[in-house]
Amino acid sequence: MSHNHDHNHTHGANKKVLWISFLLITCYMIIEAIGGFITNSLALLSDAGHMLSDSISLAIALLAFIFGQKVASRSKTYGYRRFEILAAVLNGATLILIALFIFYEAIDRFANPPQVATTGMLIISSIGLLVNILVAWIMMRGGDTKENLNMRGAFLHVLSDMLGSVGAIVAALLIMFFGWGWADPLASVIVAILVLRSGFYVTKDAVHILMEGTPSNVHVEDVARTIEKTEGIQSIHDLHIWTITSGLNALSCHAVVDDQLTVGESERILREIEHLLENKGIMHITIQLETRVHQHDNSIFCEVKEN
């Protein structure tokens, strides 16, 4: 019960943080995009493009939390919890596409550096940096940026965006003092590399979850040993460990027990295993108890037979 309460409390805090962050980022993204066109700065425009992806990712993350709270139904027995992971994939893919577009635009600008209104570029990118610092601070202070993949994706957007603003500031100063026109496309390429990196990692983690991969914070051998060492368990097979959504890991397996066990004794064994596994970050546990005459393969990871 307390776990559920904590989960709901964190959910509410994350939603509030995302709302504030979304409003701040979206308002300044519009200002930065207009500023980028007026000053003719690709570094500003790429930063605004990244801010647009921030804005979209925050909106998706918000929708994910709203949908994720919908209760389970006959057609979706886990509810809409996976929506959060789908949002993270979309988020990461958007970042990768934006990075590729910035690379494409920068190539032409290296060959023909355009005139850039540096004072306007410097002012706009400096304010952008302050907005990003504020949003990052709000997210770190009020949101779960460590465990929640959705929040972490949004937070990574904001962090790399902050570095993008720094790049635009440095580029503006280099053009102002040394007349280095190539500093503008170079700053945008640095932004693109940061965007590409965070996009790759968010997508990779989310796809791993969609592929029912083992959670990174769970060690399969350790979990198997814990179950097998429990008094009354003779062996286990058909073990599966996966993530339903951020912070909610699940396990299912078959466990061989003595055929003389009563229902009450079996339940006691199951309660003990559940308690041990909850301490290892697995909250949703399904164990099928069997005797030695079971018809399944004895290997820990059974192949799923298809008809």
ZIURBEL-V350951 format. One line per field, one symbol per residue. psi: psi as a letter, one per 30 degrees, with the letter a starting at -180 (. if undefined). burial: b if it has 24 or more other ideal C-beta (glycine too) atoms within 12 Angstrom, else e. Layout:
BEGIN
psi: ???
burial: ???
END
This chain:
BEGIN
psi: eeeeeeeeeeeeeeeeeeeeeeeeeeefeeeeeeeeeefhjeeeeeeeeeeeeeeeeeeeeeeeeeeffklllefjfgbgefeeeeeeeeeeeeeeeeeeeeeeeeeefeeiklkkjeeeeeeeeeeeeeeeeeeeeeeeeflifeejeeeeeeeeeeefeeeeeeeeeeeeeeeeefgjffeeeeeeeeeeeeeeeeeeeeeeeeeeefghlkkfgkjeeeeeeeeffkkfkelllhkkklkelkgjklkklkkklkffkleeeeeeeeeeeeeefefggjfjkjkjkllfglglkflejkkjkk.
burial: eeeeeebeebbebbbebbbbbbebbbebbebbbebbeebebbbbbbbbbbbbbbbbbbbbbbbbbebbeeeeeeeeeeebbbbbbbbbbbbbbbbbbbbebbbebbeebeeebbebebebbbbbbbbbbebbebbbebbeebbbbebbbbbbbbbbbbbbbbbbbbbbbbbbbbbeeeeebbbbbbbbbbbbbbbbebbbbbbbbbeebbeeebbeebebeebbebbbebebbbbbbbbbbbbbbbbbbbbbbbbbbeeeeeeeebeebbebbeebbeebbbbbbebebbeeeeebeeebeeeeeee
END
